[in-house]
Each structure stands twice: as C-alpha cells, then as structure tokens.
C-alpha cells in the first residue's frame, strides 16, 4: 500500500444494493479495509497488478479479480449478488415434499457449493471509470 501523494493509485470498491454485511477487502492475504453496502470505499494501493477479493464471512466470499492499478489513476470494481441465496428455498422445498433426510442432503450440497466455490453467492467485477 502507499499514500495518495506518492504516485499510488486508488482502488474504488463499490458494494451495490442494501445489506447489513460489511466486506473485508483483501489483496494477497492482506486486509486493506472494509467496504460498506450501498457505498464506495477508496483504497490507496501501489501501482501494479493486485489480486483483490472481498469477504463477508467464511462462506461468503467473492472470486479473485486481478486489477491493474495505474500510478496516480483510479480503478473501479463493483460487488454484486448472484442471487444464489434464493436457491436456499430448494432444500426447504425438498424437505417439505420429500422428507427431512433429502432436505438435509440438499442443504449440505448447497452449503458445500457456497463454501467451495468462491464467487458463488457474490461476484466482483471491474467497471468502466
């Protein structure tokens, strides 16, 4: 990381939509700050390529996005929901119609998908400046 006056670039992180979860901004395992829902958070970074990921909880994390931060420039990224959480209704419906055992199996599969696939619930993408 750098400071704004030394030729460093600025990463602008926008978390779209309302929500209660704050997202930790990570680059290479280093926490850079926190992004609030419905707002834009500036993060000062050294020029170069950074692999950015946002994380709200153990199961809710984004894909890694490589961004090239220019010296003295700005890069904008945006976090959006994939609405996969709506699929939570599927295991509930399975449990109601086919019994608890099948519902628990469907819930386990759903949880494994959220945990094992970064970006399954929320995606990070670069946007035009």
ABEGO torsion letter per residue (X at the ends): XBBAAAGBBBBBBBBBEBEABBBBBBBGGBBAEBBBBGBBBBBBBBBEBBBBBBBABAABBBBBBBBBBBBGBBBBBBBBBAGAAAAAAAAAAAAAAAEAAAAAAAAAAAAAAAAABBGAABBBBBBBX
